[in-house]
Each structure stands twice: as structure tokens, then as C-alpha cells.
Amino acid sequence: MVLGTVMGAGWAVYVDWAFFSSTIRFDLVWPSLLLQALGIVTSVILASTIAIYSGAPFLAAGVIEVGVLISSLFSQLKGFMKWSPTNLLNPTNWLIHPISWTDLWRPLVLIGILIVGCLILIMVKPLRNQHAVRRVEAITE
């Protein structure tokens, strides 16, 4: 995943540089990439939590996709985007202007709460099928 992210970022930066060479600040590429990767990892953890509890990975992917779609519909509302963790999925403005950490603390706090909450939910999930767990334990012994 890391290799794919770095390669994709490299190609994206190259294409952006080829078309918009006068507006990209290359010193902002890595912070932008790290923030976007944090947004993607948060989406994956949230989708995994939904899939674990629902038993339907397709439903989890759909919920995340609808969440991102709804967030993009409300992206013009300043108050919403100040708090929206999906703001980190599209860091195009950060490649042109310096990253203002005062604008990012709200989404970062929400992402932290979301990740910790999802990981706690995954850890305390009650096992649905005790018989399957016993079979796996018997195989490993």
C-alpha cells in the first residue's frame, strides 16, 4: 500500500508539474501526501469497522462512498469543511498554498476520535460464531 501510494503520488505530481509547473510548490508535496494518506487510512478503518459489524464488505464500501459524496456536496459550506475529515482526501489546495495547521486541527481531532473509536469497537466486538472460533483453535493446537 505504501509503495502504491508513493508511486501514485509521484505520477500525480509529475502530471501536475507538467501542466501547472508555475503553481506547484514541491516543498508541500510530502505534507499533502501524508495528510491524504491519513484520510485514506481513516476511511479504510471506518469501512473495516462497518464490514466487521455488518458482515457485508460491499455495504461498508457503499457507506464510505456515500459519505464522501455527501461531503463533496457540502464542500462549499465553510463551517462544514472546517470540521469534515473528508477534507483531507482532496489536498489540492495544499500543493499551491502552505498548509495552515490552524485550519486542520479540527479534522485531525475528529480523525483521531474516529480511529480510536473504531479500533475500540473492533477490539470489543462480540464473537458471533463461537463454534468457528473453537474449530480454529483446535486446528492451531
N, CA, C and O atoms as CSV, one atom per row, in Angstrom:
chain,resi,resn,atom,element,x,y,z
A,1,MET,N,N,0.823,-1.184,0.000
A,1,MET,CA,C,0.000,0.000,0.000
A,1,MET,C,C,0.875,1.260,0.000
A,1,MET,O,O,0.578,2.230,-0.698
A,2,VAL,N,N,1.940,1.235,0.778
A,2,VAL,CA,C,2.812,2.405,0.846
A,2,VAL,C,C,3.489,2.640,-0.499
A,2,VAL,O,O,3.566,3.774,-0.971
A,3,LEU,N,N,3.983,1.559,-1.118
A,3,LEU,CA,C,4.638,1.686,-2.414
A,3,LEU,C,C,3.664,2.224,-3.465
A,3,LEU,O,O,4.025,3.096,-4.255
A,4,GLY,N,N,2.449,1.713,-3.476
A,4,GLY,CA,C,1.439,2.200,-4.414
A,4,GLY,C,C,1.096,3.663,-4.175
A,4,GLY,O,O,0.891,4.418,-5.126
A,5,THR,N,N,1.032,4.066,-2.909
A,5,THR,CA,C,0.741,5.457,-2.585
A,5,THR,C,C,1.854,6.376,-3.061
A,5,THR,O,O,1.596,7.428,-3.646
A,6,VAL,N,N,3.085,5.972,-2.808
A,6,VAL,CA,C,4.222,6.805,-3.212
A,6,VAL,C,C,4.320,6.878,-4.740
A,6,VAL,O,O,4.563,7.947,-5.301
A,7,MET,N,N,4.129,5.736,-5.407
A,7,MET,CA,C,4.188,5.747,-6.865
A,7,MET,C,C,3.058,6.594,-7.458
A,7,MET,O,O,3.286,7.371,-8.385
A,8,GLY,N,N,1.856,6.446,-6.932
A,8,GLY,CA,C,0.727,7.253,-7.407
A,8,GLY,C,C,0.954,8.731,-7.167
A,8,GLY,O,O,0.642,9.560,-8.022
A,9,ALA,N,N,1.497,9.064,-6.001
A,9,ALA,CA,C,1.789,10.468,-5.708
A,9,ALA,C,C,2.858,11.003,-6.647
A,9,ALA,O,O,2.777,12.141,-7.110
A,10,GLY,N,N,3.856,10.182,-6.924
A,10,GLY,CA,C,4.903,10.614,-7.848
A,10,GLY,C,C,4.365,10.921,-9.223
A,10,GLY,O,O,4.710,11.943,-9.816
A,11,TRP,N,N,3.518,10.040,-9.740
A,11,TRP,CA,C,2.930,10.279,-11.062
A,11,TRP,C,C,1.996,11.492,-11.043
A,11,TRP,O,O,1.979,12.280,-11.989
A,12,ALA,N,N,1.222,11.639,-9.966
A,12,ALA,CA,C,0.317,12.787,-9.876
A,12,ALA,C,C,1.092,14.098,-9.833
A,12,ALA,O,O,0.709,15.073,-10.480
A,13,VAL,N,N,2.183,14.118,-9.070
A,13,VAL,CA,C,2.999,15.329,-9.001
A,13,VAL,C,C,3.641,15.618,-10.356
A,13,VAL,O,O,3.721,16.772,-10.777
A,14,TYR,N,N,4.097,14.572,-11.034
A,14,TYR,CA,C,4.692,14.767,-12.359
A,14,TYR,C,C,3.677,15.361,-13.340
A,14,TYR,O,O,3.991,16.305,-14.065
A,15,VAL,N,N,2.476,14.814,-13.360
A,15,VAL,CA,C,1.449,15.333,-14.276
A,15,VAL,C,C,1.086,16.768,-13.899
A,15,VAL,O,O,0.944,17.623,-14.774
A,16,ASP,N,N,0.935,17.035,-12.596
A,16,ASP,CA,C,0.635,18.407,-12.172
A,16,ASP,C,C,1.767,19.358,-12.560
A,16,ASP,O,O,1.522,20.480,-13.002
A,17,TRP,N,N,2.991,18.905,-12.391
A,17,TRP,CA,C,4.142,19.736,-12.751
A,17,TRP,C,C,4.177,20.002,-14.256
A,17,TRP,O,O,4.505,21.105,-14.693
A,18,ALA,N,N,3.835,18.982,-15.043
A,18,ALA,CA,C,3.862,19.133,-16.499
A,18,ALA,C,C,2.818,20.144,-16.979
A,18,ALA,O,O,3.071,20.907,-17.912
A,19,PHE,N,N,1.646,20.147,-16.341
A,19,PHE,CA,C,0.582,21.045,-16.782
A,19,PHE,C,C,0.572,22.384,-16.059
A,19,PHE,O,O,0.232,23.410,-16.649
A,20,PHE,N,N,0.943,22.377,-14.786
A,20,PHE,CA,C,0.843,23.595,-13.971
A,20,PHE,C,C,2.167,23.875,-13.274
A,20,PHE,O,O,2.180,24.076,-12.059
A,21,SER,N,N,3.252,23.896,-13.981
A,21,SER,CA,C,4.568,23.983,-13.360
A,21,SER,C,C,4.786,25.270,-12.573
A,21,SER,O,O,5.612,25.289,-11.661
A,22,SER,N,N,4.085,26.323,-12.891
A,22,SER,CA,C,4.330,27.590,-12.194
A,22,SER,C,C,3.594,27.687,-10.857
A,22,SER,O,O,3.913,28.561,-10.051
A,23,THR,N,N,2.623,26.819,-10.603
A,23,THR,CA,C,1.829,26.977,-9.383
A,23,THR,C,C,2.131,25.947,-8.301
A,23,THR,O,O,1.708,26.134,-7.160
A,24,ILE,N,N,2.843,24.873,-8.609
A,24,ILE,CA,C,3.087,23.832,-7.615
A,24,ILE,C,C,4.329,24.160,-6.802
A,24,ILE,O,O,5.378,24.522,-7.334
A,25,ARG,N,N,4.171,24.019,-5.504
A,25,ARG,CA,C,5.317,24.164,-4.607
A,25,ARG,C,C,5.721,22.761,-4.161
A,25,ARG,O,O,4.983,22.095,-3.435
A,26,PHE,N,N,6.882,22.325,-4.595
A,26,PHE,CA,C,7.308,20.952,-4.335
A,26,PHE,C,C,7.632,20.701,-2.866
A,26,PHE,O,O,7.675,19.547,-2.441
A,27,ASP,N,N,7.859,21.736,-2.093
A,27,ASP,CA,C,8.103,21.537,-0.667
A,27,ASP,C,C,6.823,21.160,0.081
A,27,ASP,O,O,6.889,20.741,1.236
A,28,LEU,N,N,5.669,21.302,-0.553
A,28,LEU,CA,C,4.395,20.965,0.086
A,28,LEU,C,C,3.865,19.596,-0.334
A,28,LEU,O,O,2.797,19.184,0.119
A,29,VAL,N,N,4.598,18.886,-1.194
A,29,VAL,CA,C,4.109,17.605,-1.699
A,29,VAL,C,C,4.035,16.563,-0.584
A,29,VAL,O,O,3.004,15.909,-0.431
A,30,TRP,N,N,5.099,16.393,0.193
A,30,TRP,CA,C,5.092,15.344,1.225
A,30,TRP,C,C,4.082,15.597,2.343
A,30,TRP,O,O,3.387,14.662,2.740
A,31,PRO,N,N,3.968,16.831,2.873
A,31,PRO,CA,C,2.907,17.048,3.867
A,31,PRO,C,C,1.508,16.784,3.301
A,31,PRO,O,O,0.649,16.239,3.993
A,32,SER,N,N,1.285,17.171,2.045
A,32,SER,CA,C,-0.012,16.917,1.420
A,32,SER,C,C,-0.263,15.423,1.267
A,32,SER,O,O,-1.365,14.939,1.527
A,33,LEU,N,N,0.773,14.693,0.842
A,33,LEU,CA,C,0.647,13.252,0.689
A,33,LEU,C,C,0.371,12.569,2.024
A,33,LEU,O,O,-0.455,11.659,2.095
A,34,LEU,N,N,1.045,12.994,3.067
A,34,LEU,CA,C,0.830,12.390,4.386
A,34,LEU,C,C,-0.582,12.658,4.905
A,34,LEU,O,O,-1.211,11.774,5.487
A,35,LEU,N,N,-1.073,13.868,4.695
A,35,LEU,CA,C,-2.434,14.180,5.128
A,35,LEU,C,C,-3.468,13.390,4.331
A,35,LEU,O,O,-4.461,12.920,4.887
A,36,GLN,N,N,-3.234,13.246,3.039
A,36,GLN,CA,C,-4.162,12.469,2.226
A,36,GLN,C,C,-4.110,10.998,2.618
A,36,GLN,O,O,-5.150,10.341,2.676
A,37,ALA,N,N,-2.930,10.473,2.887
A,37,ALA,CA,C,-2.804,9.076,3.323
A,37,ALA,C,C,-3.521,8.862,4.651
A,37,ALA,O,O,-4.131,7.814,4.861
A,38,LEU,N,N,-3.453,9.847,5.553
A,38,LEU,CA,C,-4.176,9.745,6.822
A,38,LEU,C,C,-5.683,9.695,6.578
A,38,LEU,O,O,-6.391,8.931,7.235
A,39,GLY,N,N,-6.172,10.493,5.648
A,39,GLY,CA,C,-7.597,10.454,5.303
A,39,GLY,C,C,-7.998,9.120,4.713
A,39,GLY,O,O,-9.074,8.607,5.021
A,40,ILE,N,N,-7.149,8.543,3.865
A,40,ILE,CA,C,-7.458,7.252,3.252
A,40,ILE,C,C,-7.434,6.140,4.291
A,40,ILE,O,O,-8.308,5.273,4.294
A,41,VAL,N,N,-6.434,6.160,5.177
A,41,VAL,CA,C,-6.354,5.143,6.236
A,41,VAL,C,C,-7.573,5.233,7.153
A,41,VAL,O,O,-8.100,4.208,7.586
A,42,THR,N,N,-8.014,6.432,7.444
A,42,THR,CA,C,-9.211,6.596,8.277
A,42,THR,C,C,-10.432,6.013,7.581
A,42,THR,O,O,-11.252,5.359,8.226
A,43,SER,N,N,-10.569,6.235,6.284
A,43,SER,CA,C,-11.688,5.661,5.535
A,43,SER,C,C,-11.637,4.137,5.552
A,43,SER,O,O,-12.669,3.478,5.680
A,44,VAL,N,N,-10.447,3.583,5.426
A,44,VAL,CA,C,-10.297,2.123,5.441
A,44,VAL,C,C,-10.656,1.554,6.811
A,44,VAL,O,O,-11.332,0.529,6.899
A,45,ILE,N,N,-10.209,2.210,7.878
A,45,ILE,CA,C,-10.532,1.728,9.232
A,45,ILE,C,C,-12.028,1.815,9.484
A,45,ILE,O,O,-12.614,0.896,10.057
A,46,LEU,N,N,-12.654,2.906,9.063
A,46,LEU,CA,C,-14.100,3.046,9.237
A,46,LEU,C,C,-14.853,1.990,8.435
A,46,LEU,O,O,-15.799,1.385,8.938
A,47,ALA,N,N,-14.434,1.766,7.189
A,47,ALA,CA,C,-15.082,0.747,6.357
A,47,ALA,C,C,-14.870,-0.643,6.950
A,47,ALA,O,O,-15.774,-1.476,6.905
A,48,SER,N,N,-13.699,-0.899,7.499
A,48,SER,CA,C,-13.443,-2.202,8.130
A,48,SER,C,C,-14.335,-2.417,9.341
A,48,SER,O,O,-14.852,-3.514,9.552
A,49,THR,N,N,-14.513,-1.382,10.126
A,49,THR,CA,C,-15.392,-1.488,11.296
A,49,THR,C,C,-16.823,-1.781,10.867
A,49,THR,O,O,-17.482,-2.643,11.448
A,50,ILE,N,N,-17.300,-1.077,9.867
A,50,ILE,CA,C,-18.658,-1.308,9.371
A,50,ILE,C,C,-18.778,-2.721,8.813
A,50,ILE,O,O,-19.780,-3.396,9.047
A,51,ALA,N,N,-17.763,-3.174,8.076
A,51,ALA,CA,C,-17.801,-4.523,7.499
A,51,ALA,C,C,-17.772,-5.594,8.570
A,51,ALA,O,O,-18.446,-6.615,8.437
A,52,ILE,N,N,-17.006,-5.385,9.626
A,52,ILE,CA,C,-16.925,-6.375,10.707
A,52,ILE,C,C,-18.265,-6.490,11.420
A,52,ILE,O,O,-18.716,-7.596,11.716
A,53,TYR,N,N,-18.896,-5.370,11.695
A,53,TYR,CA,C,-20.163,-5.408,12.430
A,53,TYR,C,C,-21.341,-5.822,11.552
A,53,TYR,O,O,-22.273,-6.469,12.030
A,54,SER,N,N,-21.302,-5.455,10.277
A,54,SER,CA,C,-22.434,-5.797,9.413
A,54,SER,C,C,-22.246,-7.127,8.703
A,54,SER,O,O,-23.223,-7.753,8.292
A,55,GLY,N,N,-21.009,-7.561,8.556
A,55,GLY,CA,C,-20.729,-8.787,7.817
A,55,GLY,C,C,-20.895,-8.609,6.318
A,55,GLY,O,O,-20.985,-9.587,5.576
A,56,ALA,N,N,-20.935,-7.348,5.868
A,56,ALA,CA,C,-21.148,-7.061,4.450
A,56,ALA,C,C,-20.118,-6.031,3.974
A,56,ALA,O,O,-20.330,-4.829,4.138
A,57,PRO,N,N,-19.013,-6.484,3.391
A,57,PRO,CA,C,-17.994,-5.542,2.918
A,57,PRO,C,C,-18.505,-4.582,1.848
A,57,PRO,O,O,-18.086,-3.425,1.803
A,58,PHE,N,N,-19.404,-5.052,0.990
A,58,PHE,CA,C,-19.944,-4.180,-0.045
A,58,PHE,C,C,-20.737,-3.038,0.574
A,58,PHE,O,O,-20.668,-1.905,0.098
A,59,LEU,N,N,-21.486,-3.327,1.625
A,59,LEU,CA,C,-22.241,-2.294,2.332
A,59,LEU,C,C,-21.286,-1.267,2.927
A,59,LEU,O,O,-21.544,-0.065,2.863
A,60,ALA,N,N,-20.191,-1.736,3.501
A,60,ALA,CA,C,-19.214,-0.829,4.107
A,60,ALA,C,C,-18.614,0.096,3.051
A,60,ALA,O,O,-18.482,1.299,3.278
A,61,ALA,N,N,-18.255,-0.461,1.907
A,61,ALA,CA,C,-17.703,0.362,0.830
A,61,ALA,C,C,-18.733,1.375,0.344
A,61,ALA,O,O,-18.392,2.522,0.057
A,62,GLY,N,N,-19.986,0.954,0.252
A,62,GLY,CA,C,-21.049,1.854,-0.170
A,62,GLY,C,C,-21.273,2.990,0.807
A,62,GLY,O,O,-21.484,4.132,0.399
A,63,VAL,N,N,-21.228,2.682,2.100
A,63,VAL,CA,C,-21.419,3.717,3.125
A,63,VAL,C,C,-20.307,4.754,3.043
A,63,VAL,O,O,-20.568,5.954,3.128
A,64,ILE,N,N,-19.071,4.299,2.878
A,64,ILE,CA,C,-17.951,5.233,2.765
A,64,ILE,C,C,-18.090,6.079,1.500
A,64,ILE,O,O,-17.860,7.288,1.526
A,65,GLU,N,N,-18.462,5.447,0.414
A,65,GLU,CA,C,-18.611,6.180,-0.854
A,65,GLU,C,C,-19.720,7.224,-0.753
A,65,GLU,O,O,-19.548,8.350,-1.219
A,66,VAL,N,N,-20.849,6.870,-0.153
A,66,VAL,CA,C,-21.941,7.826,0.021
A,66,VAL,C,C,-21.514,8.955,0.959
A,66,VAL,O,O,-21.868,10.113,0.737
A,67,GLY,N,N,-20.755,8.622,2.003
A,67,GLY,CA,C,-20.253,9.655,2.916
A,67,GLY,C,C,-19.353,10.657,2.216
A,67,GLY,O,O,-19.469,11.862,2.440
A,68,VAL,N,N,-18.459,10.167,1.372
A,68,VAL,CA,C,-17.576,11.066,0.624
A,68,VAL,C,C,-18.384,11.892,-0.367
A,68,VAL,O,O,-18.112,13.080,-0.544
A,69,LEU,N,N,-19.374,11.283,-1.016
A,69,LEU,CA,C,-20.221,12.008,-1.966
A,69,LEU,C,C,-21.000,13.119,-1.266
A,69,LEU,O,O,-21.047,14.249,-1.754
A,70,ILE,N,N,-21.599,12.806,-0.142
A,70,ILE,CA,C,-22.355,13.821,0.605
A,70,ILE,C,C,-21.423,14.930,1.078
A,70,ILE,O,O,-21.774,16.109,1.027
A,71,SER,N,N,-20.246,14.550,1.533
A,71,SER,CA,C,-19.282,15.544,1.975
A,71,SER,C,C,-18.877,16.466,0.831
A,71,SER,O,O,-18.704,17.668,1.033
A,72,SER,N,N,-18.723,15.911,-0.367
A,72,SER,CA,C,-18.353,16.762,-1.506
A,72,SER,C,C,-19.491,17.699,-1.891
A,72,SER,O,O,-19.249,18.791,-2.406
A,73,LEU,N,N,-20.727,17.282,-1.646
A,73,LEU,CA,C,-21.863,18.167,-1.920
A,73,LEU,C,C,-21.872,19.364,-0.973
A,73,LEU,O,O,-22.279,20.463,-1.350
A,74,PHE,N,N,-21.417,19.140,0.266
A,74,PHE,CA,C,-21.390,20.208,1.262
A,74,PHE,C,C,-20.031,20.901,1.337
A,74,PHE,O,O,-19.779,21.670,2.266
A,75,SER,N,N,-19.162,20.639,0.376
A,75,SER,CA,C,-17.796,21.164,0.448
A,75,SER,C,C,-17.724,22.688,0.359
A,75,SER,O,O,-16.721,23.277,0.762
A,76,GLN,N,N,-18.743,23.320,-0.148
A,76,GLN,CA,C,-18.722,24.780,-0.254
A,76,GLN,C,C,-19.108,25.464,1.047
A,76,GLN,O,O,-18.911,26.671,1.187
A,77,LEU,N,N,-19.649,24.723,1.994
A,77,LEU,CA,C,-20.017,25.307,3.278
A,77,LEU,C,C,-18.781,25.389,4.167
A,77,LEU,O,O,-18.217,24.362,4.545
A,78,LYS,N,N,-18.360,26.599,4.499
A,78,LYS,CA,C,-17.130,26.791,5.276
A,78,LYS,C,C,-17.210,26.095,6.632
A,78,LYS,O,O,-16.247,25.453,7.051
A,79,GLY,N,N,-18.321,26.210,7.311
A,79,GLY,CA,C,-18.457,25.598,8.631
A,79,GLY,C,C,-18.349,24.086,8.587
A,79,GLY,O,O,-17.781,23.474,9.492
A,80,PHE,N,N,-18.892,23.479,7.537
A,80,PHE,CA,C,-18.834,22.018,7.403
A,80,PHE,C,C,-17.420,21.556,7.110
A,80,PHE,O,O,-16.945,20.595,7.715
A,81,MET,N,N,-16.745,22.223,6.196
A,81,MET,CA,C,-15.412,21.786,5.799
A,81,MET,C,C,-14.361,22.069,6.860
A,81,MET,O,O,-13.287,21.467,6.837
A,82,LYS,N,N,-14.651,22.976,7.792
A,82,LYS,CA,C,-13.713,23.183,8.901
A,82,LYS,C,C,-13.599,21.928,9.752
A,82,LYS,O,O,-12.537,21.645,10.307
A,83,TRP,N,N,-14.693,21.174,9.857
A,83,TRP,CA,C,-14.735,20.011,10.733
A,83,TRP,C,C,-14.677,18.686,9.985
A,83,TRP,O,O,-14.443,17.652,10.611
A,84,SER,N,N,-14.876,18.677,8.695
A,84,SER,CA,C,-15.008,17.431,7.949
A,84,SER,C,C,-13.669,16.714,7.762
A,84,SER,O,O,-12.726,17.290,7.220
A,85,PRO,N,N,-13.587,15.460,8.211
A,85,PRO,CA,C,-12.366,14.684,7.970
A,85,PRO,C,C,-12.155,14.369,6.495
A,85,PRO,O,O,-11.032,14.076,6.086
A,86,THR,N,N,-13.205,14.422,5.694
A,86,THR,CA,C,-13.046,14.159,4.261
A,86,THR,C,C,-12.298,15.291,3.568
A,86,THR,O,O,-11.920,15.158,2.404
A,87,ASN,N,N,-12.083,16.383,4.254
A,87,ASN,CA,C,-11.284,17.482,3.737
A,87,ASN,C,C,-9.859,17.018,3.425
A,87,ASN,O,O,-9.195,17.582,2.555
A,88,LEU,N,N,-9.399,16.003,4.130
A,88,LEU,CA,C,-8.040,15.508,3.927
A,88,LEU,C,C,-7.910,14.613,2.700
A,88,LEU,O,O,-6.793,14.306,2.283
A,89,LEU,N,N,-9.021,14.189,2.117
A,89,LEU,CA,C,-8.961,13.315,0.951
A,89,LEU,C,C,-8.635,14.070,-0.336
A,89,LEU,O,O,-8.280,13.455,-1.342
A,90,ASN,N,N,-8.752,15.376,-0.310
A,90,ASN,CA,C,-8.506,16.172,-1.509
A,90,ASN,C,C,-7.587,17.354,-1.172
A,90,ASN,O,O,-8.065,18.473,-0.988
A,91,PRO,N,N,-6.290,17.117,-1.091
A,91,PRO,CA,C,-5.374,18.192,-0.669
A,91,PRO,C,C,-4.845,19.054,-1.816
A,91,PRO,O,O,-3.693,19.486,-1.776
A,92,THR,N,N,-5.662,19.308,-2.830
A,92,THR,CA,C,-5.162,20.058,-3.986
A,92,THR,C,C,-4.751,21.480,-3.622
A,92,THR,O,O,-3.772,21.992,-4.165
A,93,ASN,N,N,-5.471,22.122,-2.723
A,93,ASN,CA,C,-5.110,23.493,-2.340
A,93,ASN,C,C,-3.783,23.537,-1.597
A,93,ASN,O,O,-3.100,24.562,-1.617
A,94,TRP,N,N,-3.413,22.458,-0.952
A,94,TRP,CA,C,-2.171,22.446,-0.171
A,94,TRP,C,C,-0.943,22.358,-1.048
A,94,TRP,O,O,0.163,22.621,-0.575
A,95,LEU,N,N,-1.097,21.996,-2.309
A,95,LEU,CA,C,0.047,21.961,-3.210
A,95,LEU,C,C,0.388,23.354,-3.738
A,95,LEU,O,O,1.456,23.558,-4.316
A,96,ILE,N,N,-0.509,24.298,-3.541
A,96,ILE,CA,C,-0.292,25.664,-4.023
A,96,ILE,C,C,0.022,26.604,-2.864
A,96,ILE,O,O,0.919,27.441,-2.963
A,97,HIS,N,N,-0.716,26.464,-1.770
A,97,HIS,CA,C,-0.558,27.343,-0.610
A,97,HIS,C,C,0.018,26.543,0.557
A,97,HIS,O,O,-0.209,25.337,0.654
A,98,PRO,N,N,0.751,27.199,1.430
A,98,PRO,CA,C,1.268,26.475,2.607
A,98,PRO,C,C,0.133,25.920,3.458
A,98,PRO,O,O,-0.958,26.487,3.520
A,99,ILE,N,N,0.414,24.811,4.102
A,99,ILE,CA,C,-0.585,24.163,4.952
A,99,ILE,C,C,-0.743,24.969,6.228
A,99,ILE,O,O,0.232,25.259,6.922
A,100,SER,N,N,-1.959,25.317,6.520
A,100,SER,CA,C,-2.259,26.054,7.737
A,100,SER,C,C,-2.769,25.064,8.782
A,100,SER,O,O,-3.900,24.583,8.716
A,101,TRP,N,N,-1.900,24.781,9.740
A,101,TRP,CA,C,-2.275,23.790,10.762
A,101,TRP,C,C,-3.412,24.290,11.635
A,101,TRP,O,O,-4.107,23.488,12.261
A,102,THR,N,N,-3.615,25.604,11.689
A,102,THR,CA,C,-4.746,26.111,12.471
A,102,THR,C,C,-6.074,25.734,11.820
A,102,THR,O,O,-7.093,25.638,12.505
A,103,ASP,N,N,-6.071,25.518,10.504
A,103,ASP,CA,C,-7.284,25.088,9.818
A,103,ASP,C,C,-7.487,23.584,9.894
A,103,ASP,O,O,-8.602,23.100,9.697
A,104,LEU,N,N,-6.429,22.841,10.176
A,104,LEU,CA,C,-6.512,21.383,10.146
A,104,LEU,C,C,-6.709,20.723,11.502
A,104,LEU,O,O,-6.918,19.511,11.557
A,105,TRP,N,N,-6.651,21.462,12.584
A,105,TRP,CA,C,-6.728,20.798,13.876
A,105,TRP,C,C,-8.089,20.154,14.105
A,105,TRP,O,O,-8.171,19.103,14.740
A,106,ARG,N,N,-9.145,20.757,13.605
A,106,ARG,CA,C,-10.480,20.183,13.813
A,106,ARG,C,C,-10.641,18.834,13.101
A,106,ARG,O,O,-11.036,17.858,13.738
A,107,PRO,N,N,-10.341,18.751,11.780
A,107,PRO,CA,C,-10.446,17.437,11.135
A,107,PRO,C,C,-9.487,16.409,11.734
A,107,PRO,O,O,-9.827,15.228,11.815
A,108,LEU,N,N,-8.294,16.838,12.155
A,108,LEU,CA,C,-7.342,15.898,12.737
A,108,LEU,C,C,-7.841,15.359,14.077
A,108,LEU,O,O,-7.654,14.181,14.380
A,109,VAL,N,N,-8.471,16.212,14.873
A,109,VAL,CA,C,-9.055,15.745,16.144
A,109,VAL,C,C,-10.186,14.761,15.865
A,109,VAL,O,O,-10.278,13.724,16.522
A,110,LEU,N,N,-11.053,15.077,14.893
A,110,LEU,CA,C,-12.141,14.161,14.556
A,110,LEU,C,C,-11.622,12.835,14.008
A,110,LEU,O,O,-12.177,11.779,14.311
A,111,ILE,N,N,-10.567,12.885,13.208
A,111,ILE,CA,C,-9.977,11.644,12.694
A,111,ILE,C,C,-9.400,10.819,13.839
A,111,ILE,O,O,-9.559,9.599,13.868
A,112,GLY,N,N,-8.736,11.478,14.776
A,112,GLY,CA,C,-8.207,10.758,15.935
A,112,GLY,C,C,-9.307,10.081,16.731
A,112,GLY,O,O,-9.176,8.917,17.110
A,113,ILE,N,N,-10.387,10.799,16.984
A,113,ILE,CA,C,-11.527,10.230,17.720
A,113,ILE,C,C,-12.139,9.072,16.932
A,113,ILE,O,O,-12.472,8.035,17.506
A,114,LEU,N,N,-12.285,9.245,15.633
A,114,LEU,CA,C,-12.867,8.216,14.780
A,114,LEU,C,C,-12.004,6.956,14.753
A,114,LEU,O,O,-12.524,5.846,14.869
A,115,ILE,N,N,-10.699,7.120,14.600
A,115,ILE,CA,C,-9.803,5.958,14.569
A,115,ILE,C,C,-9.811,5.224,15.900
A,115,ILE,O,O,-9.934,3.999,15.932
A,116,VAL,N,N,-9.681,5.957,16.995
A,116,VAL,CA,C,-9.678,5.316,18.314
A,116,VAL,C,C,-11.016,4.629,18.578
A,116,VAL,O,O,-11.051,3.504,19.075
A,117,GLY,N,N,-12.114,5.306,18.247
A,117,GLY,CA,C,-13.430,4.704,18.443
A,117,GLY,C,C,-13.617,3.440,17.625
A,117,GLY,O,O,-14.136,2.446,18.131
A,118,CYS,N,N,-13.203,3.465,16.374
A,118,CYS,CA,C,-13.333,2.277,15.520
A,118,CYS,C,C,-12.460,1.137,16.021
A,118,CYS,O,O,-12.892,-0.015,16.030
A,119,LEU,N,N,-11.243,1.444,16.435
A,119,LEU,CA,C,-10.360,0.387,16.935
A,119,LEU,C,C,-10.899,-0.225,18.225
A,119,LEU,O,O,-10.776,-1.430,18.442
A,120,ILE,N,N,-11.494,0.602,19.077
A,120,ILE,CA,C,-12.120,0.066,20.299
A,120,ILE,C,C,-13.303,-0.819,19.940
A,120,ILE,O,O,-13.470,-1.895,20.513
A,121,LEU,N,N,-14.128,-0.373,18.990
A,121,LEU,CA,C,-15.267,-1.194,18.566
A,121,LEU,C,C,-14.814,-2.524,17.973
A,121,LEU,O,O,-15.442,-3.557,18.203
A,122,ILE,N,N,-13.730,-2.497,17.214
A,122,ILE,CA,C,-13.212,-3.745,16.636
A,122,ILE,C,C,-12.695,-4.664,17.727
A,122,ILE,O,O,-12.897,-5.877,17.664
A,123,MET,N,N,-12.024,-4.098,18.732
A,123,MET,CA,C,-11.459,-4.921,19.812
A,123,MET,C,C,-12.528,-5.545,20.698
A,123,MET,O,O,-12.337,-6.658,21.189
A,124,VAL,N,N,-13.632,-4.868,20.913
A,124,VAL,CA,C,-14.654,-5.376,21.831
A,124,VAL,C,C,-15.802,-6.075,21.124
A,124,VAL,O,O,-16.794,-6.441,21.754
A,125,LYS,N,N,-15.672,-6.260,19.824
A,125,LYS,CA,C,-16.749,-6.905,19.081
A,125,LYS,C,C,-16.997,-8.305,19.631
A,125,LYS,O,O,-16.077,-9.119,19.714
A,126,PRO,N,N,-18.223,-8.575,19.998
A,126,PRO,CA,C,-18.523,-9.930,20.472
A,126,PRO,C,C,-18.430,-10.930,19.323
A,126,PRO,O,O,-18.848,-10.648,18.201
A,127,LEU,N,N,-17.893,-12.068,19.615
A,127,LEU,CA,C,-17.769,-13.106,18.590
A,127,LEU,C,C,-19.136,-13.707,18.319
A,127,LEU,O,O,-19.824,-14.139,19.244
A,128,ARG,N,N,-19.528,-13.736,17.061
A,128,ARG,CA,C,-20.855,-14.247,16.692
A,128,ARG,C,C,-20.892,-15.764,16.658
A,128,ARG,O,O,-21.877,-16.380,17.065
A,129,ASN,N,N,-19.842,-16.345,16.182
A,129,ASN,CA,C,-19.874,-17.776,15.963
A,129,ASN,C,C,-18.796,-18.447,16.813
A,129,ASN,O,O,-17.659,-18.609,16.370
A,130,GLN,N,N,-19.155,-18.829,18.017
A,130,GLN,CA,C,-18.204,-19.451,18.926
A,130,GLN,C,C,-17.728,-20.792,18.387
A,130,GLN,O,O,-16.589,-21.189,18.632
A,131,HIS,N,N,-18.583,-21.488,17.660
A,131,HIS,CA,C,-18.203,-22.785,17.116
A,131,HIS,C,C,-17.035,-22.632,16.136
A,131,HIS,O,O,-16.100,-23.432,16.168
A,132,ALA,N,N,-17.076,-21.634,15.281
A,132,ALA,CA,C,-15.997,-21.408,14.320
A,132,ALA,C,C,-14.707,-21.053,15.031
A,132,ALA,O,O,-13.628,-21.463,14.603
A,133,VAL,N,N,-14.808,-20.294,16.113
A,133,VAL,CA,C,-13.619,-19.939,16.879
A,133,VAL,C,C,-13.001,-21.174,17.504
A,133,VAL,O,O,-11.779,-21.327,17.495
A,134,ARG,N,N,-13.824,-22.056,18.044
A,134,ARG,CA,C,-13.305,-23.299,18.649
A,134,ARG,C,C,-12.642,-24.170,17.591
A,134,ARG,O,O,-11.623,-24.802,17.869
A,135,ARG,N,N,-13.203,-24.217,16.374
A,135,ARG,CA,C,-12.591,-25.013,15.304
A,135,ARG,C,C,-11.216,-24.460,14.931
A,135,ARG,O,O,-10.270,-25.219,14.722
A,136,VAL,N,N,-11.117,-23.147,14.850
A,136,VAL,CA,C,-9.839,-22.533,14.514
A,136,VAL,C,C,-8.825,-22.793,15.617
A,136,VAL,O,O,-7.660,-23.068,15.332
A,137,GLU,N,N,-9.253,-22.709,16.872
A,137,GLU,CA,C,-8.341,-23.003,17.985
A,137,GLU,C,C,-7.901,-24.454,17.959
A,137,GLU,O,O,-6.743,-24.753,18.252
A,138,ALA,N,N,-8.810,-25.364,17.612
A,138,ALA,CA,C,-8.450,-26.784,17.558
A,138,ALA,C,C,-7.455,-27.060,16.435
A,138,ALA,O,O,-6.576,-27.911,16.565
A,139,ILE,N,N,-7.605,-26.328,15.330
A,139,ILE,CA,C,-6.675,-26.522,14.205
A,139,ILE,C,C,-5.285,-26.023,14.556
A,139,ILE,O,O,-4.288,-26.638,14.178
A,140,THR,N,N,-5.213,-24.908,15.278
A,140,THR,CA,C,-3.927,-24.333,15.605
A,140,THR,C,C,-3.194,-25.084,16.710
A,140,THR,O,O,-1.987,-24.908,16.876
A,141,GLU,N,N,-3.891,-25.903,17.455
A,141,GLU,CA,C,-3.236,-26.657,18.539
A,141,GLU,C,C,-2.539,-27.830,18.020
A,141,GLU,O,O,-1.934,-28.579,18.788
